[in-house]
Amino acid sequence: MTLRRRLFILGSTGSIGENALVVAKHLAATGSTTFEIVGLAAGKNWSRLLQQAKESGTIAIALADEDADAQAALRAACSPSTQLFCGPDAALQLIQRHARRGDLVLGAMVGSAGVAPILAAIEAGCDIALANKETLVAAGALVIAAAKRVGVSIVPVDSEHSAIFQCLQTGDTMCPTSQIERIVLTASGGPFRRASLRQMQAATLADALNHPTWSMGSKVTIDSASMMNKALEMIEAHWLFELPAHQIDVIVHPQSIVHSFVEFIDGSVLAQMSPPDMKLPIQFAMTFPERAIRCATPLNWQTLRGLEFEAVDHARFPAIALASRAIQRGGTSGAILNGANEAAVEAFIQCRISFVEIASLVAGALEAIEATPADNLDNVLRADARARAWVQANVVTDRLPLKQ
């Protein structure tokens, strides 16, 4: 019997959103699941958003771009039946207006902008396929508590967390934390895996965006280059799997075939393996708890020659230690780390700071800003804003732009 379900994609024009639409078409073609694409939300790519809506038959779309010309162009191109939401709260309005219990919301918006829509979706009774790691990094206490209270599932889409989630599944339940020794997130090492600290200090934007394995947006790619993406994933794993910092490790694995490990107290280790193709964890989250015929690239065992693993160099990649510090401090520390990182990455993209200054600014913000209880969204957003302001105030402004 074909399962039918309503789906929202927040961040539809990014790589996760595009792949989710491919997966939805694949699942419909195989007869396992048919998704009605109820709503799509995007940041600035209004022309692609419109095209997606036409291709999927979606009549409710949201555009976060505040540019009046972009909004006007989209309005002019939409059919009269399209329900359009525009502005910074567009995705939130889309969810509040159209989401209902039993829907699936794929959260793939970049940054802390995804927090409010995901919380609203949970309150509406929607299950969450979560690709936006910042939602749990900034507001994990709120999000997990809300999901438990409402009784909805959060299935991770990040390949690392999907791997851990799959390794911990025992029937319809998760393995108890008392049986887990530690979890190990794998990292590709990014473009600077073999770079010296001196080379990283001189790295350009183009260097940071030259990822050897994954094709991602600029912010996520830069996070991968600094390993700040692993820092964010450590905090996300802390909330998803209810583990303290000392039970969450990171190891460099350049082939990106093993997506993460779980080591159990009896010494057994389980790992999930697959080629670096995001369609697999996206499909797993969209069809959970069932599995469907694959859409992703299969693993070719005949060409699999060897797997490398190496320890993280904490001197070159201090972000890992910053994540442990944020987990141990608790409260709004995750929001501070995330907000500071987003502001620092933006400054690097604008060539106002060097690459290595990203981590130093995040460390400075964590040190300078006191963490408060993350017991409501206002506190989380306030901490986020304070971190961004601190970074902006501490970026050197009296020097020439750095080379691109």
HUMOHU-V560733 format. One record per residue. RES is the residue in three letters. PHI is phi in degrees with one decimal (none if undefined). PSI is psi in radians with two decimals (* if undefined). D_FIRST is the distance of its C-alpha to the first C-alpha in Angstrom with 2 decimals. Layout:
RES/PHI/PSI/D_FIRST  RES/PHI/PSI/D_FIRST
This chain:
MET/none/2.32/0.00  THR/-77.4/2.23/3.81  LEU/-82.8/2.34/6.39  ARG/-114.9/2.34/9.47  ARG/-148.8/2.59/12.86  ARG/-87.9/2.42/16.52  LEU/-133.0/2.35/18.72  PHE/-110.1/2.45/22.51  ILE/-121.5/1.93/24.39  LEU/-97.4/1.96/27.96  GLY/98.4/0.74/30.00  SER/-71.6/-0.42/27.96  THR/-91.7/-0.06/30.83  GLY/-81.1/3.12/31.52  SER/-63.5/-0.67/30.22  ILE/-66.1/-0.81/27.42  GLY/-61.3/-0.77/26.33  GLU/-62.6/-0.76/26.53  ASN/-66.3/-0.59/24.50  ALA/-63.1/-0.67/21.81  LEU/-67.3/-0.64/21.50  VAL/-63.6/-0.77/21.32  VAL/-63.0/-0.73/18.54  ALA/-59.9/-0.75/16.56  LYS/-64.4/-0.72/17.09  HIS/-62.1/-0.81/16.16  LEU/-64.2/-0.65/12.78  ALA/-65.7/-0.69/12.05  ALA/-67.3/-0.58/13.51  THR/-82.5/-0.18/11.52  GLY/81.2/0.19/8.15  SER/-86.9/-0.76/7.37  THR/-145.9/2.37/8.78  THR/-114.0/2.13/10.69  PHE/-103.2/2.26/13.95  GLU/-90.1/2.00/16.38  ILE/-78.4/1.72/19.72  VAL/-80.4/-0.66/21.70  GLY/-150.4/2.54/24.86  LEU/-128.9/2.42/26.80  ALA/-131.2/2.40/30.06  ALA/-136.7/2.95/32.66  GLY/-86.1/-1.32/36.21  LYS/-125.7/-0.25/38.50  ASN/-84.0/1.32/36.72  TRP/-67.9/-0.58/36.34  SER/-67.8/-0.69/36.10  ARG/-70.8/-0.66/33.10  LEU/-57.8/-0.80/31.47  LEU/-62.5/-0.75/32.01  GLN/-62.6/-0.74/30.62  GLN/-60.7/-0.74/27.42  ALA/-62.4/-0.73/27.06  LYS/-66.7/-0.73/27.59  GLU/-68.4/-0.58/25.15  SER/-98.7/-0.09/22.28  GLY/74.9/0.39/23.25  THR/-80.4/2.36/24.31  ILE/-113.3/0.04/27.06  ALA/-124.9/2.02/28.13  ILE/-134.0/2.70/30.00  ALA/-133.2/2.37/32.61  LEU/-125.6/2.11/35.57  ALA/-78.6/-0.36/37.73  ASP/-55.3/2.23/40.62  GLU/-87.8/-0.06/43.70  ASP/-65.7/2.12/45.40  ALA/-62.7/-0.63/46.29  ASP/-66.9/-0.71/46.27  ALA/-64.4/-0.77/42.74  GLN/-62.5/-0.73/41.51  ALA/-65.4/-0.72/43.45  ALA/-63.7/-0.72/42.11  LEU/-66.6/-0.78/38.50  ARG/-58.9/-0.74/39.22  ALA/-66.5/-0.54/40.92  ALA/-86.8/-0.31/38.05  CYS/-73.4/2.63/35.28  SER/-75.1/2.77/34.25  PRO/-59.0/-0.42/35.44  SER/-83.5/-0.17/31.97  THR/-73.2/2.32/31.47  GLN/-95.9/1.99/31.99  LEU/-113.6/2.31/34.09  PHE/-119.6/2.33/35.31  CYS/-130.5/2.62/38.17  GLY/110.5/3.08/40.26  PRO/-57.8/-0.51/40.01  ASP/-100.2/0.32/37.84  ALA/-61.7/-0.78/35.50  ALA/-64.7/-0.68/32.38  LEU/-61.8/-0.78/33.26  GLN/-63.1/-0.70/33.70  LEU/-58.7/-0.82/30.35  ILE/-66.9/-0.80/28.59  GLN/-61.6/-0.57/30.83  ARG/-83.3/-0.60/30.23  HIS/-120.4/-0.32/26.50  ALA/-74.5/2.58/24.66  ARG/-149.0/2.86/23.10  ARG/-53.5/2.35/21.54  GLY/96.2/-0.24/18.11  ASP/-70.8/2.80/18.75  LEU/-112.3/2.22/19.03  VAL/-114.3/2.04/22.50  LEU/-89.7/1.95/23.42  GLY/-95.0/1.78/27.15  ALA/-127.4/0.35/28.93  MET/-69.9/2.60/32.18  VAL/-87.0/2.30/35.32  GLY/84.8/-2.98/37.72  SER/-71.3/-0.15/38.30  ALA/-61.5/-0.33/37.24  GLY/-82.2/-0.15/33.69  VAL/-64.5/-0.97/34.74  ALA/-60.6/-0.80/34.99  PRO/-61.9/-0.65/31.69  ILE/-68.1/-0.74/29.78  LEU/-60.7/-0.73/31.67  ALA/-64.7/-0.67/30.92  ALA/-65.5/-0.70/27.17  ILE/-62.9/-0.80/27.31  GLU/-61.7/-0.48/29.37  ALA/-80.2/-0.13/26.80  GLY/92.1/0.35/24.17  CYS/-87.5/2.49/22.32  ASP/-75.0/2.66/21.05  ILE/-120.5/2.22/23.11  ALA/-101.6/1.87/22.60  LEU/-102.8/1.96/26.32  ALA/-107.4/-0.30/28.18  ASN/-84.4/1.63/31.32  LYS/-64.4/-0.48/33.31  GLU/-63.7/-0.40/36.16  THR/-59.0/-0.80/34.20  LEU/-82.3/-0.54/34.56  VAL/-61.9/-0.81/37.90  ALA/-83.3/-0.64/39.50  ALA/-135.8/0.64/37.78  GLY/-57.4/-0.74/35.99  ALA/-60.3/-0.74/37.54  LEU/-69.1/-0.81/36.39  VAL/-66.8/-0.84/32.85  ILE/-65.0/-0.72/32.05  ALA/-62.8/-0.74/33.75  ALA/-65.0/-0.72/31.86  ALA/-64.1/-0.70/28.44  LYS/-67.1/-0.71/29.41  ARG/-66.3/-0.75/30.82  VAL/-80.5/-0.47/27.89  GLY/86.8/0.68/25.29  VAL/-113.5/2.80/23.31  SER/-97.4/2.55/22.51  ILE/-118.6/1.97/24.41  VAL/-110.4/2.13/23.00  PRO/-71.8/2.57/25.67  VAL/-106.2/-0.50/25.32  ASP/-48.0/2.38/28.80  SER/-60.4/-0.63/28.55  GLU/-68.5/-0.81/31.03  HIS/-72.9/-0.56/29.44  SER/-62.5/-0.72/25.95  ALA/-61.1/-0.82/27.59  ILE/-63.6/-0.78/29.25  PHE/-56.1/-0.78/26.17  GLN/-67.4/-0.67/24.29  CYS/-67.7/-0.48/27.40  LEU/-90.1/-0.13/27.68  GLN/-72.9/2.18/24.19  THR/-126.7/1.65/24.51  GLY/70.6/-2.22/21.29  ASP/-94.6/0.06/20.30  THR/-124.5/2.93/23.88  MET/-95.4/2.55/26.46  CYS/-58.9/2.34/29.53  PRO/-64.2/2.57/32.51  THR/-63.4/-0.42/35.10  SER/-64.3/-0.32/37.77  GLN/-95.9/-0.01/36.45  ILE/-99.6/2.19/36.63  GLU/-79.8/-0.85/39.91  ARG/-168.2/2.84/39.03  ILE/-115.4/2.59/36.53  VAL/-126.9/1.97/37.65  LEU/-83.9/2.34/36.49  THR/-93.7/2.56/37.16  ALA/-128.2/2.40/38.97  SER/-67.0/-0.44/39.57  GLY/94.7/-0.30/43.13  GLY/63.6/-2.92/42.86  PRO/-71.8/-0.25/45.65  PHE/-109.8/0.39/48.42  ARG/-58.1/-0.68/47.52  ARG/-104.7/0.07/50.77  ALA/-78.3/2.56/52.78  SER/-78.8/2.89/55.88  LEU/-61.1/-0.65/56.46  ARG/-62.4/-0.74/59.05  GLN/-65.4/-0.67/56.60  MET/-67.0/-0.60/54.04  GLN/-65.1/-0.50/56.79  ALA/-98.9/0.10/57.40  ALA/-63.9/2.44/53.76  THR/-94.4/3.01/52.93  LEU/-60.9/-0.74/49.81  ALA/-61.6/-0.67/48.94  ASP/-61.3/-0.79/49.35  ALA/-67.8/-0.49/46.98  LEU/-87.7/-0.02/44.30  ASN/-90.9/1.22/44.46  HIS/-76.3/2.36/41.60  PRO/-79.1/-0.28/41.33  THR/-123.1/-0.90/37.61  TRP/-102.3/2.63/35.43  SER/-108.5/1.94/35.32  MET/-139.7/3.05/35.33  GLY/-68.8/2.91/37.09  SER/-62.6/-0.74/40.81  LYS/-64.9/-0.80/40.76  VAL/-66.0/-0.65/38.21  THR/-66.1/-0.72/40.07  ILE/-66.7/-0.69/43.38  ASP/-59.2/-0.66/41.95  SER/-66.7/-0.68/40.91  ALA/-64.4/-0.62/44.44  SER/-90.7/-0.10/46.03  MET/64.6/0.26/43.40  MET/-66.5/-0.45/43.06  ASN/-62.6/-0.62/39.32  LYS/-70.7/-0.62/39.54  ALA/-60.5/-0.81/41.63  LEU/-62.9/-0.71/38.98  GLU/-67.6/-0.58/36.27  MET/-62.2/-0.77/38.47  ILE/-68.1/-0.69/38.67  GLU/-61.2/-0.76/34.94  ALA/-64.0/-0.64/34.37  HIS/-55.3/-0.75/36.93  TRP/-80.0/-0.72/34.84  LEU/-65.2/-0.70/31.35  PHE/-113.5/0.09/32.45  GLU/55.0/0.87/35.47  LEU/-119.3/2.54/37.98  PRO/-77.0/2.95/41.63  ALA/-58.6/-0.65/43.15  HIS/-72.2/-0.13/44.75  GLN/-105.0/0.23/41.39  ILE/-124.5/1.99/40.06  ASP/-118.3/2.92/41.47  VAL/-132.5/2.43/41.20  ILE/-135.7/2.55/41.90  VAL/-85.8/2.27/42.28  HIS/-140.7/1.58/40.06  PRO/-63.4/-0.43/40.71  GLN/-73.9/-0.33/38.06  SER/54.7/0.71/35.20  ILE/-99.5/-0.80/33.17  VAL/-86.9/2.07/33.21  HIS/-92.4/-0.31/31.83  SER/175.9/2.87/33.13  PHE/-121.2/2.71/34.20  VAL/-126.3/2.15/34.10  GLU/-103.8/2.20/37.14  PHE/-96.5/2.87/37.02  ILE/-65.0/-0.36/40.10  ASP/-87.0/0.01/40.28  GLY/98.9/-0.20/40.67  SER/-68.0/2.54/37.24  VAL/-128.7/2.20/35.85  LEU/-110.8/2.46/32.24  ALA/-133.4/2.68/31.53  GLN/-111.6/2.28/28.58  MET/-123.8/2.49/29.33  SER/-174.8/2.81/28.05  PRO/-61.8/2.78/29.78  PRO/-73.8/1.34/30.75  ASP/-131.9/1.96/27.74  MET/-68.3/-0.19/26.40  LYS/-64.6/-0.48/23.02  LEU/-66.9/-0.99/22.09  PRO/-65.6/-0.50/22.89  ILE/-64.7/-0.83/21.51  GLN/-63.5/-0.73/18.06  PHE/-58.2/-0.77/18.32  ALA/-68.2/-0.62/19.25  MET/-73.8/-0.47/16.59  THR/-108.0/-0.09/13.67  PHE/-53.5/2.38/15.64  PRO/-92.0/0.13/15.24  GLU/-91.5/2.87/12.63  ARG/-116.7/2.57/13.83  ALA/-125.7/2.91/12.58  ILE/-55.8/2.37/14.48  ARG/-64.6/2.57/17.83  CYS/-107.9/-0.45/19.36  ALA/-77.8/2.92/22.67  THR/-65.4/2.28/25.62  PRO/-75.7/2.74/25.56  LEU/-80.7/2.19/28.55  ASN/-95.4/1.72/31.10  TRP/-65.8/-0.46/32.89  GLN/-69.0/-0.46/35.54  THR/-101.4/0.04/36.87  LEU/-84.8/1.78/36.73  ARG/-90.6/-0.68/40.44  GLY/-170.4/2.69/41.03  LEU/-121.3/2.25/40.02  GLU/-105.3/2.53/42.70  PHE/-139.9/2.42/43.07  GLU/-149.0/2.70/45.98  ALA/-71.5/2.68/47.14  VAL/-74.1/2.35/47.17  ASP/-86.2/1.77/50.65  HIS/-70.3/-0.37/51.11  ALA/-69.0/-0.66/54.30  ARG/-87.1/-0.44/52.50  PHE/-127.2/1.32/49.26  PRO/-72.8/-0.12/50.34  ALA/-60.8/-0.57/47.06  ILE/-62.1/-0.78/45.68  ALA/-66.7/-0.57/48.54  LEU/-64.6/-0.64/48.11  ALA/-65.0/-0.78/44.54  SER/-60.1/-0.71/45.82  ARG/-63.1/-0.75/48.56  ALA/-64.9/-0.71/46.20  ILE/-63.0/-0.77/43.95  GLN/-67.0/-0.65/47.07  ARG/-70.9/-0.65/48.58  GLY/71.5/-2.82/45.47  GLY/58.6/-2.32/45.41  THR/-89.4/0.27/45.29  SER/-59.0/-0.68/46.27  GLY/-63.2/-0.70/42.88  ALA/-65.3/-0.67/43.25  ILE/-64.8/-0.83/46.78  LEU/-59.8/-0.82/45.77  ASN/-66.6/-0.80/42.94  GLY/-63.2/-0.73/45.03  ALA/-64.1/-0.71/47.99  ASN/-65.7/-0.75/45.96  GLU/-60.5/-0.74/44.45  ALA/-67.4/-0.70/47.97  ALA/-68.8/-0.71/49.48  VAL/-62.6/-0.71/46.92  GLU/-61.8/-0.70/47.62  ALA/-65.0/-0.65/51.33  PHE/-68.0/-0.74/50.83  ILE/-60.5/-0.61/48.88  GLN/-81.3/0.05/51.84  CYS/61.0/0.61/54.18  ARG/-97.3/-0.30/55.99  ILE/-136.8/2.85/55.56  SER/-82.2/2.92/55.30  PHE/-61.1/-0.78/52.16  VAL/-71.0/-0.28/53.48  GLU/-72.5/-0.27/54.40  ILE/-58.2/-0.95/50.74  ALA/-65.9/-0.64/50.64  SER/-67.9/-0.62/54.18  LEU/-69.6/-0.68/53.46  VAL/-63.5/-0.76/50.38  ALA/-61.3/-0.71/52.56  GLY/-63.9/-0.71/55.25  ALA/-65.9/-0.72/52.96  LEU/-62.1/-0.63/51.65  GLU/-74.7/-0.66/55.26  ALA/-83.5/-0.49/56.61  ILE/-104.8/2.18/54.01  GLU/-74.9/2.34/53.69  ALA/-76.9/2.43/50.23  THR/-119.2/2.91/49.50  PRO/-59.0/2.33/46.79  ALA/-92.7/1.01/43.38  ASP/-99.4/0.02/42.69  ASN/-156.9/2.83/41.92  LEU/-66.6/-0.58/40.85  ASP/-60.2/-0.75/44.41  ASN/-62.9/-0.70/45.82  VAL/-64.0/-0.84/43.27  LEU/-67.1/-0.60/43.96  ARG/-65.7/-0.75/47.70  ALA/-64.3/-0.71/47.68  ASP/-59.3/-0.82/45.77  ALA/-65.0/-0.71/48.34  ARG/-63.7/-0.70/51.27  ALA/-65.0/-0.76/50.07  ARG/-62.7/-0.76/49.73  ALA/-63.5/-0.69/53.16  TRP/-63.2/-0.78/54.71  VAL/-62.5/-0.82/53.51  GLN/-61.0/-0.62/54.69  ALA/-73.6/-0.38/58.05  ASN/-106.2/0.09/58.47  VAL/-78.5/2.27/57.66  VAL/-67.3/2.15/60.97  THR/-108.5/-0.09/61.63  ASP/-103.1/0.58/65.10  ARG/-129.2/2.82/64.26  LEU/-68.2/2.65/63.26  PRO/-57.3/2.48/59.57  LEU/-71.3/2.76/58.48  LYS/-67.9/2.58/57.82  GLN/-92.8/*/54.38
